[in-house]
Amino acid sequence: MRFGVPSNLTGKFYQVKLSVFNALGKPIQHLVNKRLNAGSFEVEFSGIRFASGMYFYKLEAGSFVETKRMILLK
């Protein structure tokens, strides 16, 4: 899974969190929880333990928060 820390946050390191949630909003996996600077990053998400369906991922970096939907197909 690729994600980006917005460039308007440049010049500082921010605590970045990337988590995956099920359709009920329950967190099922935390992928990233570390200090990062602005830029593009990639992390592995293995959905092998999860059923096919709709999930959400949430990216938090400083004051920036973004939640998006994703579909897991097996």
Order of alpha helices (4+ residues) and beta strands (2+ residues): beta-beta-beta-beta-beta-beta
